[in-house]
Amino acid sequence: MNSLIPLLVAAPLAGAVLLLLGGRAFDRFGHWLATGLAALSFGFGLALFSDMLGRSADERAVTERLFTWIPVNGFQADVAFQLDQLSITFVLLITGVGTLIHLYSVGYMAHDERRRRFFAYLNLFLAAMLLLVLADNYLLLYFGWEGVGLASYLLIGFWQHKPSAATAAKKAFIVNRVGDMGLSIAIMLMFAEFGTFDFGPLLGSEGSTGVAGEASEGKLTAIALMLLLAACGKSAQVPLQSWLGDAMEGPTPVSALIHAATMVTAGVYLIVRSGPVFNLAPDAQTAVVVVGAVTLLFGAIVGCAKDDIKKALAGSTMSQIGYMILAAGLGPIGYAFAIMHLVTHGFFKAGLFLGAGSVMHGMNDEVNMRHYGGLRKYMPITFITFGLGYLAIIGFPGLSGFFSKDKIIDAAFAKGGTEGWILGLCTLLGAAITAFYMTRVMILTFFGEKRWQPDADGHDPHPHESPKTMTTPMILLAFGSVFAGGLFVLNNSFVNWLEPVTGHEEGNSPLTPLTVSVLATVCMLIGVGIAYLMYGRSAVPVVPPVGSPLTRAARRDLLQDDFNHAVLVRPGSALAAALVYFDSRGLDGFVNGLAATIGGISGRLRRIQNGYVRSYALSMFGGTLVLVATTLLMRSV
């Protein structure tokens, strides 16, 4: 069965190559080819998962080495894949949700002239993401990491005829490069300190710490902080979160693929996979927790003020990834719960994004929720599936988000001491705000009176249900939104599944699990109630009111772009201008001045050699006079 592991990556990669190089011959069926190859990769994943279930827990991790990538004396990098409980979880999520998004895209992109290229990019993205989670060393992981960044750039800017889309793609690419520098520095530090970047000898296995345990805490902290910087870039965490909202300019299937189950979860995977390093660097763990807590509140507040349905969901993604990062920062107490919420989030957030795309499909691509209203009558399947995703994300009892989010809240309190209470209260506050902004989205979109506006061409929208190619993936994802969480907590199955890789410790929470669930449910009901009072009991204005200073700031993403311009862009531009001036006037000025001086002297000396005999005779006569005069002068002395 191990021979199937490389095929997980090879299948979508082959689809990308064929569609990009095959030309127009693939236009008629390229989208189905890409979808079929994504499904084939999912089938390989299911087969490997089934085979893994048949082995004991300590024999489930396997490594498949293909060839030596970089053979240099003292430095060797292999192309090798590691399949264990953590990586197969990601494989099933990436390929399963990815296949559904491919199928959805068949209908959503049906009239796009460049559909073949779009599906090639989707396949390329799947291949890069699978390489990232299957790599058995940090260097190969970095290769997949950069491949994900490239594919996301191509997908976000797919509609490049729109200046906003092109700008958003560049912004995402540049911000992610900042985080990628952290990963590259961390890998160099690992090799300089340990002489390896392979997971096995570096991180160890169950019961051993690996060579990372031999390093000083300071060096491990430096490595862990660089890994955190990389995670902040890919997972849109503060302070590298500014790209996520703008990335909504890409087609909606891209938003579902990148911002639900795959790219934005790469940072969570990196931290959990590198758990042994973070466990030995408590200061870095604290930094992870702080980043997660700040981001979960930051994204939730931003999501409250957005009228663009996709940008409201983008703020939600930022916040939910913040929950996962916070849990990952808790160490063995929270690693398994971070991945559990990652998986459940993959189901309900992908369903929410696809539901948003279905609404846009029926509303002439309108994204402003203030121009919706009453759509539940016209789009019943979209309403039901979106509604189930909504109930899951707000933590309605019995649905997936209820189980996974409550586990994180409980783990936050289990941190202990004042820090545990602060983190626990932050997670509860985040739960209340989540319920508020998601209820706002539901009310503005599906309830109340219709507020439809003519499009740019003056055509009134005629809302209608989407085709089956779009609704079928939404229905399947809704099942995951409802049932996945309950299956994971049944007999503690998910934690037991991951424990051999991530480890697990029971925290000492001052609150019982039942108390945590009651508090989370109360916070959820408070958020729902406030949203209903604000939006459900009165007509919603098509033009939003000015709002409070916090509302105005949230509409501008809490001034994150203003901050970046003031702290980074303007000083950076000033520094670049100063360096250009010094280079042109200083370095180039000295070199050009020296060259001009030598050229001037050469030009004057060249006049002596003009080719005229009379000039040479005059020079000889002058020289003779000088010689005679010098001789006479010497005799007289």
C-alpha positions as CSV (number, residue, x, y, z in Angstrom):
1,M,0.0,0.0,0.0
2,N,2.9,2.4,0.6
3,S,3.3,2.7,-3.2
4,L,0.1,4.7,-3.2
5,I,1.5,7.5,-1.1
6,P,3.4,9.2,-4.0
7,L,0.3,8.8,-6.2
8,L,-1.6,11.1,-3.8
9,V,0.5,14.0,-5.0
10,A,1.1,12.6,-8.5
11,A,-2.6,12.4,-9.5
12,P,-3.5,16.2,-9.2
13,L,0.0,17.2,-10.3
14,A,-0.5,15.2,-13.6
15,G,-3.9,17.0,-14.0
16,A,-2.2,20.4,-13.7
17,V,0.5,19.5,-16.2
18,L,-1.9,18.1,-18.7
19,L,-4.4,21.0,-18.6
20,L,-1.7,23.7,-18.7
21,L,0.3,22.1,-21.5
22,G,-2.4,20.3,-23.4
23,G,-3.9,23.4,-24.9
24,R,-7.5,23.8,-26.2
25,A,-7.8,20.1,-26.8
26,F,-8.8,19.8,-23.1
27,D,-11.2,22.7,-23.1
28,R,-14.3,20.4,-23.5
29,F,-13.5,17.9,-20.7
30,G,-10.6,19.3,-18.8
31,H,-12.7,20.3,-15.9
32,W,-14.0,16.7,-15.5
33,L,-10.5,15.4,-15.8
34,A,-9.3,17.6,-13.0
35,T,-12.3,16.6,-10.9
36,G,-11.7,13.0,-11.6
37,L,-8.0,13.1,-10.6
38,A,-8.9,14.9,-7.4
39,A,-11.4,12.2,-6.6
40,L,-8.8,9.6,-7.5
41,S,-6.4,11.1,-5.0
42,F,-9.2,11.0,-2.4
43,G,-9.7,7.3,-3.2
44,F,-6.0,6.6,-2.7
45,G,-6.3,8.4,0.7
46,L,-9.3,6.3,1.7
47,A,-7.4,3.1,0.8
48,L,-4.3,4.2,2.8
49,F,-6.6,5.2,5.7
50,S,-8.3,1.8,5.7
51,D,-4.9,0.0,5.6
52,M,-3.7,2.2,8.5
53,L,-6.7,1.2,10.6
54,G,-5.7,-2.4,10.3
55,R,-2.4,-1.9,12.1
56,S,-1.6,-1.2,15.7
57,A,-1.1,2.4,16.8
58,D,2.7,2.1,17.0
59,E,2.9,0.7,13.5
60,R,0.7,3.1,11.6
61,A,3.4,5.7,10.7
62,V,5.3,4.7,7.5
63,T,7.9,6.5,5.3
64,E,8.2,6.1,1.6
65,R,11.5,7.3,0.1
66,L,11.6,8.0,-3.6
67,F,15.1,9.4,-4.3
68,T,17.8,11.6,-3.0
69,W,17.0,15.2,-4.0
70,I,20.2,17.0,-3.1
71,P,23.2,14.7,-2.5
72,V,26.1,16.9,-1.2
73,N,28.8,15.9,1.2
74,G,27.4,16.6,4.7
75,F,24.1,17.8,3.3
76,Q,21.5,15.4,1.9
77,A,17.9,16.0,1.2
78,D,15.5,13.2,0.2
79,V,12.2,13.3,-1.5
80,A,10.4,11.1,1.0
81,F,6.8,11.0,2.3
82,Q,5.7,10.4,5.8
83,L,2.2,9.0,6.3
84,D,1.0,8.9,9.9
85,Q,-2.2,9.7,11.8
86,L,-1.7,13.5,11.4
87,S,-0.8,13.6,7.8
88,I,-3.6,11.1,6.7
89,T,-6.1,13.4,8.5
90,F,-5.0,16.3,6.4
91,V,-4.9,14.1,3.2
92,L,-8.5,13.1,3.6
93,L,-9.6,16.6,4.4
94,I,-7.7,18.2,1.5
95,T,-8.7,15.7,-1.1
96,G,-12.3,15.1,0.1
97,V,-13.2,18.8,0.4
98,G,-11.1,19.6,-2.6
99,T,-13.0,17.1,-4.8
100,L,-16.3,18.6,-3.7
101,I,-15.0,22.1,-4.5
102,H,-13.8,20.9,-7.9
103,L,-17.4,19.5,-8.6
104,Y,-18.9,22.8,-7.4
105,S,-16.6,24.7,-9.8
106,V,-17.9,22.7,-12.8
107,G,-21.2,24.6,-12.4
108,Y,-19.9,27.9,-10.9
109,M,-17.3,28.4,-13.7
110,A,-19.4,26.9,-16.5
111,H,-19.4,30.1,-18.6
112,D,-15.8,31.2,-17.9
113,E,-13.6,31.2,-21.1
114,R,-10.5,30.2,-19.1
115,R,-12.1,27.3,-17.2
116,R,-9.5,24.8,-18.2
117,R,-6.7,27.0,-16.7
118,F,-8.7,27.5,-13.5
119,F,-9.0,23.7,-13.0
120,A,-5.3,23.3,-13.7
121,Y,-4.6,25.8,-10.9
122,L,-7.0,23.9,-8.6
123,N,-5.1,20.7,-9.3
124,L,-1.8,22.4,-8.8
125,F,-2.9,23.7,-5.5
126,L,-4.0,20.3,-4.3
127,A,-0.7,18.7,-5.3
128,A,1.3,21.4,-3.5
129,M,-0.8,21.1,-0.3
130,L,-0.5,17.4,-0.3
131,L,3.2,17.6,-0.7
132,L,3.3,20.0,2.3
133,V,1.5,17.7,4.7
134,L,3.2,14.5,3.4
135,A,6.8,15.6,3.4
136,D,9.0,13.9,5.9
137,N,11.5,16.8,6.3
138,Y,11.3,20.5,6.5
139,L,13.1,21.2,3.2
140,L,10.5,19.2,1.2
141,L,7.8,20.8,3.3
142,Y,9.1,24.2,2.3
143,F,8.9,23.2,-1.4
144,G,5.2,22.4,-0.9
145,W,4.8,25.5,1.2
146,E,6.0,27.7,-1.7
147,G,4.0,25.7,-4.2
148,V,0.9,26.5,-2.2
149,G,1.8,30.2,-2.2
150,L,2.3,30.2,-6.0
151,A,-1.0,28.4,-6.6
152,S,-2.9,30.7,-4.3
153,Y,-1.4,33.7,-6.2
154,L,-2.6,32.3,-9.5
155,L,-6.1,31.5,-8.1
156,I,-6.7,34.7,-6.2
157,G,-5.7,36.8,-9.2
158,F,-7.5,34.5,-11.7
159,W,-9.8,37.3,-12.9
160,Q,-6.7,39.4,-13.6
161,H,-8.7,41.8,-15.8
162,K,-10.0,43.2,-12.5
163,P,-7.4,45.5,-11.0
164,S,-8.7,44.7,-7.5
165,A,-8.0,41.0,-8.1
166,A,-4.5,41.5,-9.5
167,T,-3.7,43.8,-6.5
168,A,-5.1,41.3,-4.0
169,A,-3.0,38.4,-5.5
170,K,0.1,40.5,-5.3
171,K,-0.7,41.5,-1.7
172,A,-1.3,37.9,-0.7
173,F,2.0,36.8,-2.4
174,I,4.1,39.6,-0.8
175,V,2.7,39.2,2.8
176,N,3.2,35.5,2.6
177,R,6.8,36.0,1.5
178,V,7.4,37.7,4.8
179,G,6.2,34.6,6.7
180,D,8.1,32.3,4.3
181,M,11.3,34.0,5.3
182,G,10.6,32.8,8.8
183,L,10.4,29.2,7.6
184,S,13.5,29.4,5.6
185,I,15.5,30.9,8.5
186,A,14.1,28.2,10.8
187,I,15.3,25.5,8.5
188,M,18.8,27.0,8.2
189,L,18.9,27.3,12.0
190,M,17.9,23.7,12.3
191,F,20.6,22.4,10.0
192,A,23.3,24.7,11.5
193,E,22.4,23.5,15.0
194,F,21.4,19.8,14.5
195,G,22.9,18.9,11.1
196,T,19.5,17.7,9.9
197,F,16.0,18.9,9.0
198,D,14.3,15.4,8.9
199,F,11.3,15.0,11.1
200,G,12.4,11.7,12.6
201,P,15.8,12.5,14.1
202,L,14.9,16.1,14.8
203,L,11.5,15.7,16.4
204,G,11.7,12.1,17.6
205,S,8.8,9.8,18.0
206,E,6.5,8.7,20.7
207,G,8.6,8.3,23.9
208,S,11.7,10.2,22.5
209,T,12.5,13.8,22.0
210,G,15.0,13.7,19.1
211,V,18.1,15.8,18.8
212,A,16.0,18.9,19.4
213,G,16.0,18.1,23.1
214,E,19.8,18.6,23.1
215,A,19.7,22.3,22.1
216,S,19.5,25.2,24.5
217,E,16.2,26.8,25.2
218,G,17.3,30.1,23.5
219,K,18.1,28.4,20.2
220,L,14.9,26.4,20.3
221,T,12.9,29.6,21.0
222,A,14.5,31.3,18.0
223,I,13.6,28.4,15.8
224,A,10.0,28.2,17.1
225,L,9.5,31.9,16.7
226,M,10.5,31.7,13.1
227,L,8.1,28.8,12.6
228,L,5.4,31.0,14.2
229,L,6.2,33.8,11.8
230,A,5.7,31.4,8.9
231,A,2.4,30.2,10.4
232,C,1.2,33.7,10.8
233,G,1.7,34.4,7.1
234,K,0.0,31.3,5.7
235,S,-2.8,31.2,8.3
236,A,-3.5,35.0,8.2
237,Q,-2.8,35.6,11.9
238,V,-1.8,38.9,13.4
239,P,0.4,40.7,12.3
240,L,0.4,39.1,8.8
241,Q,-3.4,38.9,8.4
242,S,-4.0,41.8,6.0
243,W,-4.1,39.7,2.8
244,L,-7.0,37.5,3.7
245,G,-9.9,40.0,3.2
246,D,-8.6,41.2,-0.1
247,A,-8.2,37.6,-1.3
248,M,-11.9,37.4,-1.6
249,E,-11.5,39.0,-5.1
250,G,-10.8,35.5,-6.4
251,P,-13.6,33.2,-7.6
252,T,-15.7,31.8,-4.7
253,P,-14.5,28.2,-5.1
254,V,-11.0,29.6,-4.4
255,S,-12.2,31.2,-1.2
256,A,-13.7,27.9,-0.1
257,L,-10.6,25.9,-1.0
258,I,-7.9,28.3,0.3
259,H,-9.8,29.8,3.2
260,A,-11.6,26.8,4.6
261,A,-9.8,23.5,4.6
262,T,-6.3,24.0,3.1
263,M,-3.9,26.9,2.8
264,V,-4.9,28.8,5.9
265,T,-4.7,25.6,8.0
266,A,-1.1,25.1,6.9
267,G,0.2,27.2,9.7
268,V,-1.7,25.1,12.3
269,Y,-0.2,21.9,10.7
270,L,3.3,23.4,10.9
271,I,3.0,24.2,14.6
272,V,1.4,20.9,15.6
273,R,3.9,18.9,13.5
274,S,6.7,20.9,15.2
275,G,5.2,20.3,18.6
276,P,8.4,18.8,20.2
277,V,10.2,22.1,19.4
278,F,7.5,24.3,20.9
279,N,7.2,22.0,24.0
280,L,10.8,22.8,24.8
281,A,10.4,26.5,24.2
282,P,7.8,27.8,26.6
283,D,8.3,31.5,25.6
284,A,7.5,30.6,22.0
285,Q,4.4,28.7,23.1
286,T,3.3,31.8,25.0
287,A,3.8,33.8,21.8
288,V,1.6,31.3,19.9
289,V,-1.2,31.6,22.4
290,V,-1.1,35.4,22.4
291,V,-1.2,35.5,18.6
292,G,-4.1,33.1,18.5
293,A,-6.1,35.0,21.2
294,V,-5.6,38.3,19.6
295,T,-6.5,37.0,16.1
296,L,-9.6,35.2,17.2
297,L,-11.0,38.5,18.6
298,F,-9.6,40.6,15.8
299,G,-11.2,38.5,13.0
300,A,-14.5,38.3,14.9
301,I,-14.7,42.1,15.3
302,V,-13.9,42.6,11.6
303,G,-16.6,40.1,10.6
304,C,-19.2,42.1,12.5
305,A,-19.0,45.1,10.3
306,K,-18.6,43.7,6.8
307,D,-21.5,44.0,4.3
308,D,-19.7,41.9,1.7
309,I,-20.8,38.3,2.5
310,K,-17.4,36.8,1.5
311,K,-15.4,39.3,3.5
312,A,-17.6,38.6,6.5
313,L,-16.8,34.9,6.1
314,A,-13.1,35.9,5.7
315,G,-13.1,37.6,9.0
316,S,-14.7,34.5,10.5
317,T,-12.0,32.3,9.0
318,M,-9.3,34.5,10.6
319,S,-11.1,34.2,13.9
320,Q,-11.6,30.4,13.7
321,I,-8.0,29.8,12.8
322,G,-7.1,32.0,15.8
323,Y,-8.9,29.4,17.9
324,M,-6.8,26.6,16.4
325,I,-3.5,28.5,16.8
326,L,-4.5,29.2,20.5
327,A,-5.1,25.5,21.1
328,A,-1.8,24.6,19.4
329,G,0.0,27.0,21.7
330,L,-1.3,25.1,24.7
331,G,0.9,22.2,23.8
332,P,-0.1,18.6,24.4
333,I,-3.3,19.8,26.1
334,G,-4.6,21.4,22.9
335,Y,-2.8,19.9,19.9
336,A,-5.5,17.3,19.1
337,F,-8.3,19.8,19.7
338,A,-6.7,22.3,17.3
339,I,-6.7,19.6,14.6
340,M,-10.3,18.5,15.5
341,H,-11.6,22.1,15.1
342,L,-9.5,22.4,11.9
343,V,-11.4,19.4,10.4
344,T,-14.9,20.4,11.5
345,H,-14.1,24.0,10.4
346,G,-13.2,22.6,7.0
347,F,-16.6,21.2,6.6
348,F,-18.8,24.0,7.8
349,K,-16.7,26.9,6.5
350,A,-16.3,25.3,3.0
351,G,-20.1,24.9,3.0
352,L,-20.6,28.5,4.0
353,F,-18.4,29.8,1.3
354,L,-20.0,27.6,-1.3
355,G,-23.4,28.8,0.0
356,A,-22.2,32.3,-0.4
357,G,-21.2,31.5,-4.0
358,S,-24.6,30.0,-4.6
359,V,-26.3,33.2,-3.4
360,M,-24.0,35.3,-5.7
361,H,-24.8,32.9,-8.6
362,G,-28.5,33.6,-8.1
363,M,-28.1,37.4,-7.5
364,N,-26.0,38.5,-10.6
365,D,-22.7,38.3,-8.6
366,E,-24.0,40.7,-6.0
367,V,-21.9,40.4,-2.8
368,N,-23.5,43.2,-0.6
369,M,-25.8,41.6,1.9
370,R,-27.8,44.8,2.3
371,H,-29.0,44.1,-1.2
372,Y,-30.3,40.6,-0.3
373,G,-33.2,39.7,1.9
374,G,-35.8,37.0,1.9
375,L,-33.8,34.6,-0.2
376,R,-34.8,31.5,1.7
377,K,-38.0,31.3,-0.4
378,Y,-36.1,31.3,-3.7
379,M,-33.0,29.2,-2.7
380,P,-34.3,26.5,-0.3
381,I,-31.3,24.1,-0.6
382,T,-28.8,26.9,-0.3
383,F,-30.7,28.2,2.8
384,I,-30.8,24.8,4.5
385,T,-27.2,23.9,3.9
386,F,-25.9,27.4,4.7
387,G,-28.1,27.3,7.8
388,L,-26.6,24.1,9.0
389,G,-23.1,25.5,8.5
390,Y,-24.2,28.6,10.4
391,L,-25.5,26.5,13.4
392,A,-22.2,24.5,13.4
393,I,-20.0,27.5,13.4
394,I,-21.8,29.3,16.2
395,G,-21.6,26.2,18.4
396,F,-25.2,25.1,18.4
397,P,-25.5,22.1,20.7
398,G,-25.1,18.8,18.9
399,L,-23.4,20.1,15.8
400,S,-19.7,19.8,14.8
401,G,-18.6,23.2,15.9
402,F,-20.2,22.8,19.4
403,F,-17.9,19.8,20.2
404,S,-14.7,21.1,18.7
405,K,-14.9,24.7,19.9
406,D,-16.0,23.6,23.4
407,K,-12.9,21.4,23.7
408,I,-10.7,24.4,22.9
409,I,-12.5,26.6,25.4
410,D,-12.1,23.9,28.0
411,A,-8.4,23.5,27.2
412,A,-7.9,27.2,27.5
413,F,-9.3,27.2,31.0
414,A,-7.1,24.1,31.7
415,K,-4.0,26.2,31.1
416,G,-4.4,27.1,34.8
417,G,-3.8,30.3,36.8
418,T,-4.5,33.8,35.7
419,E,-3.4,33.0,32.1
420,G,-6.0,30.2,31.9
421,W,-8.8,32.5,33.0
422,I,-7.8,35.2,30.5
423,L,-7.6,32.7,27.6
424,G,-10.9,31.0,28.6
425,L,-12.7,34.4,28.8
426,C,-11.2,35.4,25.4
427,T,-12.5,32.2,23.8
428,L,-16.0,32.7,25.3
429,L,-16.1,36.3,24.1
430,G,-15.1,35.1,20.7
431,A,-17.9,32.5,20.8
432,A,-20.4,35.3,21.5
433,I,-19.1,37.6,18.7
434,T,-19.1,34.6,16.3
435,A,-22.8,34.0,17.0
436,F,-23.5,37.7,16.5
437,Y,-21.9,38.2,13.1
438,M,-23.0,34.9,11.7
439,T,-26.6,35.6,12.8
440,R,-26.3,38.9,11.1
441,V,-25.2,37.2,7.9
442,M,-28.2,34.8,8.1
443,I,-30.7,37.6,8.7
444,L,-29.4,40.0,6.1
445,T,-29.2,37.2,3.4
446,F,-32.2,34.9,4.0
447,F,-34.7,36.7,6.1
448,G,-36.6,40.0,6.1
449,E,-38.0,41.9,3.1
450,K,-36.2,41.8,-0.3
451,R,-33.8,44.7,-0.9
452,W,-32.6,43.7,-4.4
453,Q,-30.9,46.4,-6.4
454,P,-30.4,46.5,-10.2
455,D,-26.9,45.6,-11.3
456,A,-24.5,47.8,-13.2
457,D,-26.4,47.1,-16.5
458,G,-29.7,48.0,-14.9
459,H,-31.0,44.4,-14.8
460,D,-33.0,43.3,-11.7
461,P,-31.8,40.0,-10.2
462,H,-33.9,36.9,-10.4
463,P,-32.8,34.7,-7.6
464,H,-32.9,31.0,-8.3
465,E,-31.5,27.8,-6.9
466,S,-28.1,26.7,-8.2
467,P,-27.6,23.6,-10.4
468,K,-27.0,20.2,-8.9
469,T,-23.3,20.3,-9.6
470,M,-23.2,23.2,-7.0
471,T,-25.9,22.0,-4.6
472,T,-24.6,18.4,-4.2
473,P,-21.2,19.4,-2.7
474,M,-23.1,21.8,-0.4
475,I,-25.4,19.0,0.8
476,L,-22.4,16.6,1.5
477,L,-20.5,19.3,3.4
478,A,-23.7,20.0,5.4
479,F,-23.6,16.3,6.6
480,G,-20.0,16.9,7.9
481,S,-21.1,20.1,9.6
482,V,-23.8,18.2,11.5
483,F,-22.2,14.8,12.3
484,A,-18.4,15.1,12.2
485,G,-17.9,16.6,15.7
486,G,-20.1,14.0,17.4
487,L,-18.2,11.2,15.8
488,F,-14.8,12.7,16.8
489,V,-15.7,13.0,20.5
490,L,-17.4,9.6,20.7
491,N,-15.2,7.5,23.0
492,N,-12.6,10.2,22.6
493,S,-11.8,8.6,19.2
494,F,-10.1,11.6,17.6
495,V,-7.8,12.4,20.5
496,N,-6.8,8.7,20.7
497,W,-6.2,8.6,16.9
498,L,-3.8,11.5,17.0
499,E,-2.1,10.9,20.4
500,P,0.7,8.7,19.0
501,V,1.9,11.7,16.9
502,T,0.8,14.8,18.8
503,G,0.8,13.4,22.3
504,H,-2.0,14.4,24.7
505,E,-2.2,15.6,28.3
506,E,-5.3,16.2,30.4
507,G,-5.5,19.7,31.7
508,N,-6.5,20.7,35.2
509,S,-9.5,23.0,34.3
510,P,-11.2,24.8,37.2
511,L,-14.5,24.3,35.4
512,T,-16.2,21.0,34.5
513,P,-16.8,20.2,30.8
514,L,-20.5,20.6,31.4
515,T,-20.0,24.1,32.9
516,V,-17.9,25.1,29.9
517,S,-20.6,23.8,27.5
518,V,-23.3,25.8,29.4
519,L,-21.2,29.0,29.4
520,A,-20.4,28.6,25.7
521,T,-24.1,28.0,24.9
522,V,-25.1,31.0,26.9
523,C,-22.6,33.2,25.1
524,M,-23.8,31.9,21.8
525,L,-27.4,32.7,22.7
526,I,-26.4,36.2,23.8
527,G,-24.7,36.8,20.5
528,V,-27.7,35.5,18.5
529,G,-30.1,37.6,20.6
530,I,-28.2,40.9,20.1
531,A,-28.0,40.2,16.4
532,Y,-31.8,39.5,16.2
533,L,-32.6,42.7,18.1
534,M,-30.4,44.8,15.8
535,Y,-31.3,43.2,12.5
536,G,-34.3,40.9,12.8
537,R,-36.9,43.2,14.3
538,S,-36.7,46.2,11.9
539,A,-36.1,47.0,8.3
540,V,-32.4,46.9,7.3
541,P,-31.3,50.1,5.6
542,V,-29.7,49.5,2.2
543,V,-27.2,52.3,2.9
544,P,-25.5,51.4,6.2
545,P,-25.5,54.0,9.0
546,V,-22.3,55.8,9.9
547,G,-21.9,53.7,13.0
548,S,-19.7,54.0,16.1
549,P,-15.9,54.7,15.9
550,L,-15.3,50.9,16.5
551,T,-17.7,50.0,13.6
552,R,-16.0,52.4,11.2
553,A,-12.6,51.0,12.2
554,A,-13.9,47.5,11.8
555,R,-15.2,48.3,8.3
556,R,-11.6,49.3,7.5
557,D,-10.3,46.0,9.0
558,L,-9.4,47.7,12.3
559,L,-7.0,50.0,10.4
560,Q,-4.6,47.2,9.6
561,D,-3.8,48.6,6.1
562,D,-3.3,52.1,7.6
563,F,-1.0,50.6,10.2
564,N,1.0,48.7,7.6
565,H,1.3,51.8,5.4
566,A,2.4,54.0,8.4
567,V,4.8,51.5,10.0
568,L,6.1,49.5,7.0
569,V,5.2,50.9,3.5
570,R,6.1,54.6,4.0
571,P,9.3,54.0,6.0
572,G,10.2,51.3,3.5
573,S,9.6,53.6,0.6
574,A,11.6,56.4,2.2
575,L,14.5,54.0,2.9
576,A,14.4,52.7,-0.7
577,A,14.4,56.3,-2.0
578,A,17.3,57.2,0.3
579,L,19.2,54.1,-0.9
580,V,18.5,54.9,-4.6
581,Y,19.8,58.5,-4.0
582,F,22.9,57.3,-2.2
583,D,23.5,54.7,-4.9
584,S,23.0,57.1,-7.8
585,R,24.7,60.2,-6.3
586,G,27.2,58.5,-4.0
587,L,28.4,55.2,-5.4
588,D,27.5,55.8,-9.0
589,G,28.5,59.4,-8.7
590,F,32.0,58.5,-7.5
591,V,32.4,55.8,-10.2
592,N,31.1,58.0,-12.9
593,G,33.2,61.0,-11.8
594,L,36.3,58.9,-11.8
595,A,35.5,57.6,-15.2
596,A,34.9,61.1,-16.5
597,T,38.2,62.4,-15.1
598,I,40.2,59.6,-16.7
599,G,38.3,60.1,-19.9
600,G,39.0,63.8,-19.9
601,I,42.7,63.3,-19.3
602,S,42.8,60.6,-22.0
603,G,41.0,63.0,-24.4
604,R,43.6,65.7,-23.9
605,L,46.5,63.4,-24.2
606,R,45.0,61.9,-27.4
607,R,45.3,65.3,-29.1
608,I,49.1,64.9,-29.2
609,Q,48.8,61.8,-31.3
610,N,46.9,63.5,-34.2
611,G,48.8,62.0,-37.2
612,Y,50.2,65.3,-38.6
613,V,53.9,65.4,-39.4
614,R,54.2,69.1,-38.6
615,S,52.9,68.5,-35.1
616,Y,55.4,65.7,-34.5
617,A,58.3,67.9,-35.9
618,L,57.2,70.8,-33.6
619,S,57.1,68.4,-30.7
620,M,60.6,67.2,-31.5
621,F,61.9,70.7,-31.9
622,G,60.3,71.7,-28.6
623,G,61.9,68.7,-26.9
624,T,65.3,69.5,-28.4
625,L,65.1,73.1,-27.1
626,V,64.2,71.9,-23.6
627,L,67.2,69.4,-23.7
628,V,69.7,72.1,-24.9
629,A,68.4,74.6,-22.3
630,T,68.7,72.0,-19.5
631,T,72.3,71.1,-20.6
632,L,73.4,74.8,-20.7
633,L,71.9,75.4,-17.3
634,M,73.7,72.4,-15.8
635,R,77.1,73.6,-17.1
636,S,76.6,77.0,-15.7
637,V,75.9,75.6,-12.3
